[in-house]
Amino acid sequence: MALTRGLASSVLQDGFAEVKAGPLTAATLRHRHIESRSVGIHFVQGSGFIGAEPSNRECYSPMQSFNAECRMSDRLQNKVVVVTGGASGIGEGMVRRFCAEAAQVILADVDEANGSRIAAECGADFALLDVSSADSWQLLEKKIRDDGGRLDILVNNAGVVTGQDITAVTVDAWQQLMSINLLGMMLGCQMAISLMRDNPGGSGGSIINTASSTSYLAIPDVAYTTSKAGVVGLTKSVAVHCANEGFNIRCNSIHPGATLTNILKTAIEQAPEVEEACNKMSPLNRMGTVEEVAAMAVFLASDEASFCTGGQYAVEGGTVSQHPKM
Ligand SMILES: NC(=O)c1ccc[n+]([C@@H]2O[C@H](COP(=O)([O-])OP(=O)(O)OC[C@H]3O[C@@H](n4cnc5c(N)ncnc54)[C@H](O)[C@@H]3O)[C@@H](O)[C@H]2O)c1
């Protein structure tokens, strides 16, 4: 399949991220980083704040099944969940699904405008969090401890791209991406273990790290590829440590393929050939949806996944099973 250079080819190479590479140049990454350095953390309470009965939640309108009954199985009822990067795309889908499962959800993001709006729509809390800042994580931990100290599930989902290959990547861009995609994830694991170890009623919890099919299949964005491969090692190390310490804390990674987020929808509007390119990544000949990724997160978060730790869970329609030339 012949794709032109630029946006379309970028999307084909990455599936997620290069779509974002337009606005996310080294300069914008630096800007975002500087901006995010100054953020602290605060909560904007939705209708289902921590400790409240999780009732009257809005449904996630894009999902037919959610519209039908509002609640799914309630299998996460009263579980306290933090989703980073919940203000957009896959994270937003997870927030909405966890709310529909009657969990008490904290949407944590640097994007206050969208994060607060989404949280209010589905009955979550919003927390302004820069995952790359240890101070920001400490403030979140303090807030959770002040609210009763319970944390059952952390989804380390926030992620960015550079759009730069090995010949172009700058030290600045590399470090800024790593500070979000890997350091941020490590800091999240530290906070989660600290809280989950002390959970009222005994230690326990589930940490879910959003990786990618690029953990296995390289793309030109060298920092992004490296970070997503790194998530696998981080996840296994955390899982083994927690098991060895007897903490009853599981840690797994989710590996989405090309997923139809708003960014991708915009890219398709601008360059319609992107859609076919992304579809062809999977032998199922389509992209994934945020709801399909969220469904995997709910499973890994639930007690049904009690024997799952240190694992890598693909939600990519067979993308890495298919020989690219066939
Ligand atoms: N969409 C795809 O095709 C795809 C495929 C594979 C993996 N992924 C992974 O899924 C995750 C989400 O991707 P998406 O497509 O939903 O992207 P997205 O850009 O729609 O959402 C990313 C979110 O992370 C937030 N964020 C960025 N920097 C942050 C920081 N420092 N602190 C807190 N929040 C921050 C953003 O504000 C945004 O809300 C990423 O880790 C990405 O690598 C996506």
Ligand as a Chemical Component Dictionary entry (heavy atoms), coordinates in Angstrom:
data_LIG
# 
_chem_comp.id                   LIG 
_chem_comp.type                 NON-POLYMER 
_chem_comp.pdbx_formal_charge   0 
_chem_comp.three_letter_code    LIG 
# 
loop_
_chem_comp_atom.comp_id 
_chem_comp_atom.atom_id 
_chem_comp_atom.alt_atom_id 
_chem_comp_atom.type_symbol 
_chem_comp_atom.charge 
_chem_comp_atom.model_Cartn_x 
_chem_comp_atom.model_Cartn_y 
_chem_comp_atom.model_Cartn_z 
_chem_comp_atom.pdbx_ordinal 
LIG N1  N1  N 0  -4.566 5.657  20.215 1  
LIG C1  C1  C 0  -3.804 4.662  19.829 2  
LIG O1  O1  O 0  -3.875 4.209  18.658 3  
LIG C2  C2  C 0  -2.837 4.022  20.820 4  
LIG C3  C3  C 0  -2.224 2.830  20.440 5  
LIG C4  C4  C 0  -1.352 2.232  21.340 6  
LIG C5  C5  C 0  -1.103 2.795  22.581 7  
LIG N2  N2  N 1  -1.705 3.959  22.921 8  
LIG C6  C6  C 0  -1.400 4.509  24.248 9  
LIG O2  O2  O 0  -2.608 4.801  24.920 10 
LIG C7  C7  C 0  -2.414 5.898  25.802 11 
LIG C8  C8  C 0  -3.474 6.941  25.520 12 
LIG O3  O3  O 0  -3.409 7.305  24.152 13 
LIG P1  P1  P 0  -4.565 8.161  23.444 14 
LIG O4  O4  O 0  -4.621 7.780  22.020 15 
LIG O5  O5  O -1 -5.805 8.054  24.245 16 
LIG O6  O6  O 0  -3.896 9.611  23.535 17 
LIG P2  P2  P 0  -4.535 11.022 23.838 18 
LIG O7  O7  O 0  -3.533 12.012 23.395 19 
LIG O8  O8  O 0  -5.911 11.083 23.297 20 
LIG O9  O9  O 0  -4.606 11.076 25.447 21 
LIG C9  C9  C 0  -3.455 11.222 26.227 22 
LIG C10 C10 C 0  -3.836 11.948 27.512 23 
LIG O10 O10 O 0  -2.663 12.044 28.337 24 
LIG C11 C11 C 0  -2.649 13.332 28.919 25 
LIG N3  N3  N 0  -1.298 13.707 29.326 26 
LIG C12 C12 C 0  -0.251 14.045 28.516 27 
LIG N4  N4  N 0  0.805  14.376 29.270 28 
LIG C13 C13 C 0  0.431  14.228 30.561 29 
LIG C14 C14 C 0  1.093  14.420 31.811 30 
LIG N5  N5  N 0  2.355  14.858 31.878 31 
LIG N6  N6  N 0  0.420  14.168 32.950 32 
LIG C15 C15 C 0  -0.868 13.763 32.897 33 
LIG N7  N7  N 0  -1.545 13.580 31.749 34 
LIG C16 C16 C 0  -0.900 13.802 30.606 35 
LIG C17 C17 C 0  -3.212 14.240 27.837 36 
LIG O11 O11 O 0  -3.643 15.481 28.363 37 
LIG C18 C18 C 0  -4.336 13.379 27.287 38 
LIG O12 O12 O 0  -5.537 13.591 27.982 39 
LIG C19 C19 C 0  -0.986 6.394  25.571 40 
LIG O13 O13 O 0  -0.135 5.855  26.574 41 
LIG C20 C20 C 0  -0.632 5.815  24.214 42 
LIG O14 O14 O 0  0.741  5.621  24.065 43 
LIG C21 C21 C 0  -2.570 4.592  22.074 44 
# 
loop_
_chem_comp_bond.comp_id 
_chem_comp_bond.atom_id_1 
_chem_comp_bond.atom_id_2 
_chem_comp_bond.value_order 
_chem_comp_bond.pdbx_ordinal 
LIG N1  C1  SING 1  
LIG C1  O1  DOUB 2  
LIG C1  C2  SING 3  
LIG C2  C3  SING 4  
LIG C2  C21 DOUB 5  
LIG C3  C4  DOUB 6  
LIG C4  C5  SING 7  
LIG C5  N2  DOUB 8  
LIG N2  C6  SING 9  
LIG N2  C21 SING 10 
LIG C6  O2  SING 11 
LIG C6  C20 SING 12 
LIG O2  C7  SING 13 
LIG C7  C8  SING 14 
LIG C7  C19 SING 15 
LIG C8  O3  SING 16 
LIG O3  P1  SING 17 
LIG P1  O4  DOUB 18 
LIG P1  O5  SING 19 
LIG P1  O6  SING 20 
LIG O6  P2  SING 21 
LIG P2  O7  DOUB 22 
LIG P2  O8  SING 23 
LIG P2  O9  SING 24 
LIG O9  C9  SING 25 
LIG C9  C10 SING 26 
LIG C10 O10 SING 27 
LIG C10 C18 SING 28 
LIG O10 C11 SING 29 
LIG C11 N3  SING 30 
LIG C11 C17 SING 31 
LIG N3  C12 SING 32 
LIG N3  C16 SING 33 
LIG C12 N4  DOUB 34 
LIG N4  C13 SING 35 
LIG C13 C14 SING 36 
LIG C13 C16 DOUB 37 
LIG C14 N5  SING 38 
LIG C14 N6  DOUB 39 
LIG N6  C15 SING 40 
LIG C15 N7  DOUB 41 
LIG N7  C16 SING 42 
LIG C17 O11 SING 43 
LIG C17 C18 SING 44 
LIG C18 O12 SING 45 
LIG C19 O13 SING 46 
LIG C19 C20 SING 47 
LIG C20 O14 SING 48 
# 
